[in-house]
Amino acid sequence: MEGVFNFDKAINAVLYIVKHLKRADFHKVFKILYFSDRNMLSMSGMMITGDTYIAMNDGPVPSNMYDILKSVRGDGYFKDLANLAAYVAVENWDIVVAKKEPDMGQLSRMDIKVLDDSIQQYGDLSWDEIREKSHDYAWRSTTLNRPMSIQNMMLETGCDDGFIQYVKEEMKLEKMLYQN
């Protein structure tokens, strides 16, 4: 079970997060995205970004967004660098710098509330503190460097089996629609 990556929402969520952090390094931005997507899943059955989270040594990492930021930095796989570089720059290897204001039309009021809650809860934590918090059930239940289960992300937040099954079916339908 996995979502469909939504570039427009994901990049605008990153721009929004960067705008509200004192220090927007990859680690902090990725963890706030993770907590936001995890919480949005538990509330609505949908993710903000639709990204696939990989269980890396220092916690969950959004696969597509990581590749996008690495491409801007100069060592990633995305080819549309001119377009990507219009949104963000990467300084000192892992500091994300917004080059635009977030397009608030891409984010719902619920997206913004969930992002704000995650920024408030985790934005001032140290690297070690946020790393520890992100090593949750979903992360611990995943082999290192493998995709994390959306089902386990939902279990972490207390979702019941019925809701998880519903979300699985909705994600299958969404994936089929985007493949056609």
N, C-alpha and C positions, 0 to 999 in steps of 0.2 A: 504494500500500500504506500503510494507516494503521490505527492501533489504535482501540479503542473507549474513550472517556474514562470513567474510573471515579472519580466524585466522592469517594466515601467513602475510597478508597485515596489519592487525590491530596491531599485536605485533611488526612488524617492523616499523610501523608508530609511535608507542609508544616509541620504542628505539630511533628513529630519533628525536622525540620531546625532550625526556629526555636529549639526547646528546647536545641539543641546548638551554636548559634552565638553568638559575642560580639556581632556586629552583623548582624541579619537584614534587610538591605535587599532590595528586589525583585531586584536584579541578582545578588546572592550566592545567594539562595534559588533563583532560576530556573536558575542555572548548576549548582548541586548537584543539582537535579531532573534537568537534562539529562544530566549525567554518570552519574547513577544509572540513569536510563531507558536510556541508551546501553549501559551495562555490563550491565544486566539482560537487554537484548535479546541481547547476545553470549553470555550464559551460558545463557539459558533460551528465547529466542525470544519472550519477552513483556516488556511494559513494566510498570513499577509503576503509573504514572498512566494510560497509554493516551492521553495528551495529544498534540496535534499541535504540533510545534515550528516556529516561524517564524524565518527567518534575518533577524534585525534587525541594525541597525548595530553594536550592542555585543555580538552573539552570539545564540545560540538562546534563544527565549522560548516557554514553554508557553502556547499560545493561550488555552485555557479557564481555566487558573489565573490568567493575566494579567487576563482579563476579570472573573473572580471578585474578585480583589484590587482592581481598579479600581472595581468596584461597591461594595465595602466602603468604599473611599476616597471614593466619591460621583460617579464619572465613568465607570461601566461599563454593561454591557447586562443583566446578570443581574437578574431581578425579585425573587427571594426574598431580599431584603436582610435581613430579620429572622433567617432561618435562617443565612445566611452570617455575619452579624455575631455570632452566638453562638460562632463558632469563632475568628475573628481580628479584630483592629483594625489600622488603618493609621495610623501617626503620622508627622508631618513628611514627608508626601507619599509616602515609599517604605519606611518601616520597618514590618515585619510583626511584630505583637505577638500571641502566642498567648493566647486567652481560656479555653482548655481544655487539658487534657493530651491527648496523642494517644491514640486508642483502639487499643491495641496488638493487639487482636483483628482489626483491619482489615489489618494488615501481617504478612506471612509472615516466618519467620526469615530467609529469603533476602533479602526486601525490606530488612529491618533491617540485615543484613550489608552489602548493597550501599550503602545510605544511609550507614552508619557509615564504610565505606571512602571514599566520596566526601567526606564531611564531614572526615575525617582528611586526605585528600589535598589538598582545595581550600578548606577552611573558613578557614584562616588566610592565604590569598593576598590580595594587594591587589586592588583593583578592576581595575587594568591587567593584572596577572598572570593573573587568572581570565578576563578578556576575551580575552587573547591565547591562552590554552589552549583556549578554546571556539571559536576561529576555526579549526576543524579541517577535514578534507576534506569532511565532510557540509555544513558551513556554507559553505565556499568554493565548493562545487558547486551552490549554490542562489542564484537571483536574490534580491536583497534584498527583504525583506517578503513572501516567498512561503514556503509550507510546505516543510520540509526532508524529504528522502527517508529513510524508515526503512532502505531498502537501503543508502544511503550512510552512515548512522550505523553500520550493521553492518559495512560494508567498512572503516570507520575503525578498528574494533576487531579486524580480521583474520578475520572470518567468511568461510567459503568459499561458493561459489555454490550448492552443494547445500543447505546449511543456510538460506541466504537464500531459496531457492525454497520450501523447507518452511515457513518462517515466513510467506511471502506467502500460501500456501494456507491456513494456519491462520487468518490475519487475515481473509481473505475469508469463511471459514466463520463466524468470530466475528461479523463485521459482519452477515452474513445472519441469524444467530440473534437479534441485538439489534434488527434492523429488523422482525422479525415479532412 
